[in-house]
């Protein structure tokens, strides 16, 4: 477990260092994009958002099905209630992250159209 902790610390430090180097780089070097590059990026983002929408709805539907299964499992077999609750919480937390990512992609897609 300590190895995993050290890996998480190293990744966190790497993300912070990369984030600050990226900020410094963006301040020093301003890049201008051509209209064609902007249009191609917007088109690619729209295609990705359309595919990601269906993937998100699929995963949310599967999450609903399995959370209801574990709810019934906890009711029918009370000795498995803790297990069912923990698995349901895990499913909901993963689906929350997926929903946040989907909302961010939609935000990017809609702000690009303005």
ZADO-1210 file (C-alpha; in nm, 4 decimals, padded with zeros to 6 digits):
<atoms>
<atom x="00.0000" y="00.0000" z="00.0000" code="UNK" pos="1"/>
<atom x="00.2896" y="00.2366" z="00.0653" code="UNK" pos="2"/>
<atom x="00.4142" y="00.1795" z="-00.2900" code="UNK" pos="3"/>
<atom x="00.0745" y="00.2806" z="-00.4246" code="UNK" pos="4"/>
<atom x="00.0792" y="00.5883" z="-00.1984" code="UNK" pos="5"/>
<atom x="00.4208" y="00.6885" z="-00.3351" code="UNK" pos="6"/>
<atom x="00.2992" y="00.6403" z="-00.6919" code="UNK" pos="7"/>
<atom x="-00.0010" y="00.8661" z="-00.6219" code="UNK" pos="8"/>
<atom x="00.2252" y="01.1310" z="-00.4667" code="UNK" pos="9"/>
<atom x="00.4600" y="01.1163" z="-00.7677" code="UNK" pos="10"/>
<atom x="00.1713" y="01.1523" z="-01.0127" code="UNK" pos="11"/>
<atom x="00.0309" y="01.4454" z="-00.8141" code="UNK" pos="12"/>
<atom x="00.3655" y="01.6252" z="-00.8066" code="UNK" pos="13"/>
<atom x="00.4114" y="01.5582" z="-01.1782" code="UNK" pos="14"/>
<atom x="00.0694" y="01.7021" z="-01.2556" code="UNK" pos="15"/>
<atom x="00.1379" y="02.0182" z="-01.0557" code="UNK" pos="16"/>
<atom x="00.4800" y="02.0675" z="-01.2167" code="UNK" pos="17"/>
<atom x="00.3357" y="02.0112" z="-01.5646" code="UNK" pos="18"/>
<atom x="00.0456" y="02.2449" z="-01.4916" code="UNK" pos="19"/>
<atom x="00.2709" y="02.5300" z="-01.3840" code="UNK" pos="20"/>
<atom x="00.5152" y="02.4752" z="-01.6710" code="UNK" pos="21"/>
<atom x="00.2170" y="02.4840" z="-01.9090" code="UNK" pos="22"/>
<atom x="00.0999" y="02.8135" z="-01.7596" code="UNK" pos="23"/>
<atom x="00.4455" y="02.9657" z="-01.7959" code="UNK" pos="24"/>
<atom x="00.4730" y="02.8361" z="-02.1533" code="UNK" pos="25"/>
<atom x="00.1327" y="02.9779" z="-02.2485" code="UNK" pos="26"/>
<atom x="00.2266" y="03.3188" z="-02.1041" code="UNK" pos="27"/>
<atom x="00.5613" y="03.3295" z="-02.2843" code="UNK" pos="28"/>
<atom x="00.4529" y="03.1874" z="-02.6197" code="UNK" pos="29"/>
<atom x="00.1222" y="03.2965" z="-02.7698" code="UNK" pos="30"/>
<atom x="00.0087" y="03.0836" z="-03.0613" code="UNK" pos="31"/>
<atom x="-00.2462" y="03.1889" z="-03.3171" code="UNK" pos="32"/>
<atom x="-00.4501" y="02.9253" z="-03.4941" code="UNK" pos="33"/>
<atom x="-00.5771" y="02.9463" z="-03.8486" code="UNK" pos="34"/>
<atom x="-00.9479" y="02.9381" z="-03.9206" code="UNK" pos="35"/>
<atom x="-00.9073" y="02.5938" z="-04.0804" code="UNK" pos="36"/>
<atom x="-00.7407" y="02.4513" z="-03.7663" code="UNK" pos="37"/>
<atom x="-01.0162" y="02.5934" z="-03.5469" code="UNK" pos="38"/>
<atom x="-01.2857" y="02.4490" z="-03.7738" code="UNK" pos="39"/>
<atom x="-01.1201" y="02.1044" z="-03.7825" code="UNK" pos="40"/>
<atom x="-01.0860" y="02.0995" z="-03.4036" code="UNK" pos="41"/>
<atom x="-01.4495" y="02.2016" z="-03.3582" code="UNK" pos="42"/>
<atom x="-01.5632" y="01.9313" z="-03.6030" code="UNK" pos="43"/>
<atom x="-01.3574" y="01.6661" z="-03.4218" code="UNK" pos="44"/>
<atom x="-01.4940" y="01.7769" z="-03.0829" code="UNK" pos="45"/>
<atom x="-01.8517" y="01.7560" z="-03.2139" code="UNK" pos="46"/>
<atom x="-01.7939" y="01.4005" z="-03.3402" code="UNK" pos="47"/>
<atom x="-01.6348" y="01.2999" z="-03.0103" code="UNK" pos="48"/>
<atom x="-01.9227" y="01.4574" z="-02.8142" code="UNK" pos="49"/>
<atom x="-02.1835" y="01.2677" z="-03.0172" code="UNK" pos="50"/>
<atom x="-02.0109" y="00.9350" z="-02.9552" code="UNK" pos="51"/>
<atom x="-01.9441" y="01.0172" z="-02.5899" code="UNK" pos="52"/>
<atom x="-02.3121" y="01.1045" z="-02.5363" code="UNK" pos="53"/>
<atom x="-02.4221" y="00.7513" z="-02.6282" code="UNK" pos="54"/>
<atom x="-02.1456" y="00.5928" z="-02.4221" code="UNK" pos="55"/>
<atom x="-02.2499" y="00.8029" z="-02.1216" code="UNK" pos="56"/>
<atom x="-02.6165" y="00.7089" z="-02.1549" code="UNK" pos="57"/>
<atom x="-02.5229" y="00.3421" z="-02.1928" code="UNK" pos="58"/>
<atom x="-02.3123" y="00.3510" z="-01.8754" code="UNK" pos="59"/>
<atom x="-02.5808" y="00.5413" z="-01.6820" code="UNK" pos="60"/>
<atom x="-02.8403" y="00.2827" z="-01.7845" code="UNK" pos="61"/>
<atom x="-02.6129" y="-00.0041" z="-01.6848" code="UNK" pos="62"/>
<atom x="-02.5438" y="00.1718" z="-01.3553" code="UNK" pos="63"/>
<atom x="-02.9164" y="00.2036" z="-01.2882" code="UNK" pos="64"/>
<atom x="-02.9701" y="-00.1658" z="-01.3606" code="UNK" pos="65"/>
<atom x="-02.6836" y="-00.2820" z="-01.1371" code="UNK" pos="66"/>
<atom x="-02.7614" y="-00.0402" z="-00.8530" code="UNK" pos="67"/>
<atom x="-03.1190" y="-00.1691" z="-00.8486" code="UNK" pos="68"/>
<atom x="-02.9827" y="-00.5263" z="-00.8464" code="UNK" pos="69"/>
<atom x="-02.7634" y="-00.4531" z="-00.5451" code="UNK" pos="70"/>
<atom x="-03.0529" y="-00.2748" z="-00.3727" code="UNK" pos="71"/>
<atom x="-03.2663" y="-00.5866" z="-00.4117" code="UNK" pos="72"/>
<atom x="-02.9714" y="-00.8042" z="-00.3051" code="UNK" pos="73"/>
<atom x="-02.9379" y="-00.6042" z="00.0172" code="UNK" pos="74"/>
<atom x="-03.3105" y="-00.6381" z="00.0844" code="UNK" pos="75"/>
<atom x="-03.3392" y="-01.0096" z="00.0054" code="UNK" pos="76"/>
<atom x="-03.0146" y="-01.1192" z="00.1752" code="UNK" pos="77"/>
<atom x="-02.9560" y="-00.8872" z="00.4733" code="UNK" pos="78"/>
<atom x="-02.6157" y="-01.0405" z="00.5469" code="UNK" pos="79"/>
<atom x="-02.4946" y="-00.9077" z="00.2088" code="UNK" pos="80"/>
<atom x="-02.6323" y="-00.5554" z="00.2693" code="UNK" pos="81"/>
<atom x="-02.2908" y="-00.4016" z="00.3458" code="UNK" pos="82"/>
<atom x="-02.1408" y="-00.5539" z="00.0327" code="UNK" pos="83"/>
<atom x="-02.4345" y="-00.4367" z="-00.1787" code="UNK" pos="84"/>
<atom x="-02.4128" y="-00.0871" z="-00.0327" code="UNK" pos="85"/>
<atom x="-02.0388" y="-00.0612" z="-00.0969" code="UNK" pos="86"/>
<atom x="-02.0693" y="-00.1809" z="-00.4558" code="UNK" pos="87"/>
<atom x="-02.3593" y="00.0582" z="-00.5198" code="UNK" pos="88"/>
<atom x="-02.1550" y="00.3483" z="-00.3830" code="UNK" pos="89"/>
<atom x="-01.8669" y="00.2494" z="-00.6096" code="UNK" pos="90"/>
<atom x="-02.0950" y="00.2380" z="-00.9140" code="UNK" pos="91"/>
<atom x="-02.2458" y="00.5768" z="-00.8303" code="UNK" pos="92"/>
<atom x="-01.9055" y="00.7373" z="-00.7781" code="UNK" pos="93"/>
<atom x="-01.7774" y="00.6099" z="-01.1141" code="UNK" pos="94"/>
<atom x="-02.0940" y="00.7292" z="-01.2872" code="UNK" pos="95"/>
<atom x="-02.0567" y="01.0694" z="-01.1227" code="UNK" pos="96"/>
<atom x="-01.7079" y="01.1078" z="-01.2672" code="UNK" pos="97"/>
<atom x="-01.8326" y="01.0010" z="-01.6108" code="UNK" pos="98"/>
<atom x="-02.1196" y="01.2509" z="-01.5905" code="UNK" pos="99"/>
<atom x="-01.8817" y="01.5317" z="-01.4942" code="UNK" pos="100"/>
<atom x="-01.6570" y="01.4507" z="-01.7903" code="UNK" pos="101"/>
<atom x="-01.9609" y="01.4462" z="-02.0212" code="UNK" pos="102"/>
<atom x="-02.0794" y="01.7828" z="-01.8867" code="UNK" pos="103"/>
<atom x="-01.7335" y="01.9299" z="-01.9451" code="UNK" pos="104"/>
<atom x="-01.7226" y="01.8020" z="-02.3046" code="UNK" pos="105"/>
<atom x="-02.0684" y="01.9483" z="-02.3689" code="UNK" pos="106"/>
<atom x="-01.9594" y="02.2780" z="-02.2143" code="UNK" pos="107"/>
<atom x="-01.6580" y="02.2917" z="-02.4459" code="UNK" pos="108"/>
<atom x="-01.8684" y="02.2017" z="-02.7468" code="UNK" pos="109"/>
<atom x="-02.1326" y="02.4666" z="-02.6793" code="UNK" pos="110"/>
<atom x="-01.8892" y="02.7450" z="-02.5957" code="UNK" pos="111"/>
<atom x="-01.6982" y="02.6776" z="-02.9196" code="UNK" pos="112"/>
<atom x="-02.0141" y="02.7387" z="-03.1224" code="UNK" pos="113"/>
<atom x="-02.0475" y="03.0961" z="-02.9975" code="UNK" pos="114"/>
</atoms>
